[in-house]
Amino acid sequence: MARYKKKRVRELQHDRFRDTTISLFDRLGNLLEGRGKAILYGIAAVVLLAIVVGVWLTWSRRKADEARRALGRGIAIARAPVTSTSPLDPASTYANEQERAQKAIEEFQKVVAKYGDPYRTEARYFMATNLLYVDREKGISELAELSKSNYSEIATLARFALAQAKEADGKYDEAAPLYSQIASQDGVIITPETANLRLAMVYQKQGKKKEAADILFQIGNAARKAKDTDGAPLPLSAAAREATRELQKLDPDRFAQLPAESPAAELTF
């Protein structure tokens, strides 16, 4: 009797599960009744959209890889050695900077013509820096335009290259504000130390000894006091080391006021 009751309970539970399942399917069938084509069209649209997105992503990745390789070719040329002697590999060396720059410009022009941003803007920046050797005024004009780019890294690099060109041309009154602007941005690609070091060098060329010494002292003082999260001294950057050397030459008394350099900070990476 007890076994029968258990069996009957299982049967009733099974029946209730079956009834519930059938009821759910019935309600689903009623809900979807007359909508079969619409649902099929919807599913087809989702599948088609997924295919289109997949194809676009694949194409986009391929184009990005192509653009990076094209940029790389131009950069490799811009960094190729210049030699006045007969090179072992004429294809990878150039007789002078103008010849090398012109060849690099041609490669960057291909990127500008074929690919979109950010590769197009990056290529324009590299092209502008090489134009300084071929058509300096055009290169400076292009750098000035790129310094206003929406791509912050390119804008900073272009502004720094423009400041260096102005400094090299003896236009210190134009170079100084550019370096000062970069230093105030507290950026990573061109650090405040690097920008302030160049600003101090411009001040020296302008005869502003005190202003230059003040900046050099600030760089060296901050660098020697800098510590990591564990309280250990940070190694000095190349810019900080150059700043302290320039301060020692420019104003030995101010240099003597710098805190002692920690032995750990002598390690550079």
C-alpha positions, 0 to 999 in steps of 0.5 A: 500500500505504501509503495502504491501511494509513493508510485501514485504520488510520482505519477501525479507529480509527473502529470502536473509537470506534463500539464504545466509544460503543455500549458506553457507551450500552448500559451507560447503557441498562442502568443506566436500564432500569426507571427511566424514570418515576422519572427523568422525575419527578425532572426534572419536580420539578427544573423545578417547583422552579426555577419555584417559586423563580423565582416566589418571587424575583420576588414577593419583589423586588416586595414589597421594592420596594413596602415601600421605596416605602412607607417612602419615602412616610413619610420624605418626610412626616416631612421635609416643611416646617412653616410657619405661613403658607398653603402653596402646596402643602398636600399637602406642607407642615404647620402644625406638627410634631405634624400632620406627625408624625401623618401620617407615623405613619399611613404607617409603620403601613401598612408595619408592618401589610403587610410583614415585616422588615427593613421592619417594624422600620425602619418601627417606628423611624421611627414611634417617632421621630415619636411623640415629637411626638405621644405622647412616653412611648409613643415613648420606650417604643417606642425602648427596645424597639427598642434591643434589636432583632436588627437592629444598625443599627436598635438603634443608631439607636433607642438614639441617639434614646432618648439624645437624648430623655432628654437633651432631657427633662433626664434626663442620668443616663439619657442618659449611659450610652446615649451611652457604650454607643454610643461603645464599639460603634465603629460606622459608622452612629453613630460614636464621635465623634458619641456621645462629643460628645453624652456630653461635652455631657451632662457639661457640663449635669451640671456635670462640666467636667473629664470633658467637657473630657477627652472633647472633647480626646480627640476633637479630638486623635485627629482632628487626628492621623488619617492615611490609608493614604498617611500624609496627614492626614484631613479633620476630621469635623463632630463633631470640628470641633464638639468642638474648638469646644466645647473652646475655649469650655469649657477654652481651656488644654486647647484650646491643647494640641491639635496644630496642624490640618493645612491638608489637614484643613481640607477637609471632604466 
